[in-house]
Amino acid sequence: MLTDSNIAVFTLNERHGPSLPDLAGLILILASWLASTIVVIKRWNQVINKSGRSFSYLLLILYLLSLSGIIFALSLTVEWLLWICIAMAIAINIFFIIAAFRSHQ
């Protein structure tokens, strides 16, 4: 909502780098991601029981590939690949989080 006129703290690629307010938002996003990842790891057996072993591991492999794709797309400035990998990672992450919290009930 606000314009970003601060100097970039570090550069992700030639056209983009986060400023201090961006970095604060990234830290909050990473903290919530880490917390949800810990919940999924702790309840991994219940997630497997809920969705099936082969399906869960297939999604896990696709998730790791999409995270790698995000890093790859950022380093090469391939925007279409970046957004595809982000969408895929978010969808899989949400699936795992929902499955982990539903398995606890």
N, C-alpha and C positions, 0 to 999 in steps of 0.2 A: 504494500500500500504506500510506503514511503519511498522516496527516491534514494538511491544509494550513491552518495557522493564521497564516501570514505575511500581511502587508498587500500588497495588489496594487500592482505597480510602475506599471502603466498599465491602463486599462479598455478592453476590447474592445467591450463593450456593458454595459447596466445590471446584468446578473447575473453577469458573468464578467470576470476580469482575472488575468493571471499574476503570481505572487509570484516572488521571486528563484530558488528551486529550480525552479519551472516555467520560468522564463526560461533557466536553464542547460540544461534538457532541450530547449527549443525551439532553442537555439543548436546543440546537437549534432545535432538532427534536420535543421536547415537546412544544416549543414555537410555531412552525408552526402548530402542532396538535391542540393546544389550540385556535389559531386564526381561523383555519378552523372549529373547533367545535362551536365557537361563531357565525360564519356566518351561519352554519347549524341551530343552535338554533333560531337565529333571523328570518330565513326564513322557519321555520318548517312548517307553514301553506301552503306555496307554494310548499314545498316538498311533503306534503300529497296530495295536489291537483294534482300534477304532476304524482305521482306514486301510489296513492291509500292509503287510511287510514290503512286498515288491513295489506297490504304488508309493509308499512313503519314501523308500530309498530312491525311486525314480525321481520323485519331486525334490528330494534332497540334492541329487546330482544336478538337476536342472537349475535349482536355486544357486548352487555353487558356480555353475557355468554362467548364469546371468550376472552374478556378482563379478566374476572375472570379465565378462563382457562390458560391464559398466566401467571398470578400470581401463580396459582396452579402448573403449570408445572415448573416454576422457583424454587418454594420452594421444590419440590420433585425431581428435576433434571430428568424430563421426556421429553427428547428432541423431540420425535416424536409428542407429544401433543402440545408442545410449537410451533413448526413450523406450525402445522395445525391451531392452534388458531391465530397465527400471520397472516397467509395467509387469513383466514376468516375475521379477523378484518380489514385488509388492503383493501380487496375487498369491504366490506360494507362501510367503511369510504370513499373510492373513489366514490362509488355510491352516497352517501349522498352529498358529496362535489359537484360533477357534477350536481346533481339534484338541489342543492341550487343555484349554479351559473347560470344554465339554466333558472331557474324560475324567475330570476331577469331581464332577457332580454325581 
